[in-house]
Amino acid sequence: MNKKPMETRTLTGVAIFTAIVIVLQLLGSFIRFGPFSISLTLIPIVVGAALYGPAAGAWLGFVFSMVVLLSGDAGPFLAVNVLGTIVTVIAKGTLAGLAAGLVYRAFKGKRPMLAVVAAALTCPVVNTGLFLVGCLVFFLPTVTEWGTAMGFPSVGRYMILGLVGGNFLFEVLLNIILSPVILRLIRIGQRRKA
């Protein structure tokens, strides 16, 4: 009997975080460092994964991926390789959310603050790491051309400095600072309500 309100609360919470992911990704597409937008949605993915578990994190990451694909944010890559873009975008978002939830779960019993910071670090590392893997597997000739056209001496340097450098650092810092604060505020609100 007590399980029903918890399931309803979880479904409601995940639905709210889903809406937040969609709105933040659509708004975030206007904030750009270089050719790609900043992903503000990693914060609600981390917080949702911490509150509702790895499956919720994976779902929120998947929603993030679908918005990236449907909003045209992946347009430069879709023009080169549709299947490679779809695989890369869905894998990076979904696995980033899943990994954040698993890392949080692994640490939460011993050190809750460490758990959320570790999850906040894991999410952008997995997201960006799989993006780079996707670039190597599906787009290396194109990325090499882009790097050469921008004057980079090597494709590796272009991928790190041109494609993900500032964007990645911004995402990591924002996640590490805001995810613990937001999660703590939600937990305080939950305790007061109970």
Order of alpha helices (4+ residues) and beta strands (2+ residues): alpha-beta-beta-alpha-alpha-alpha-alpha-alpha-alpha-alpha
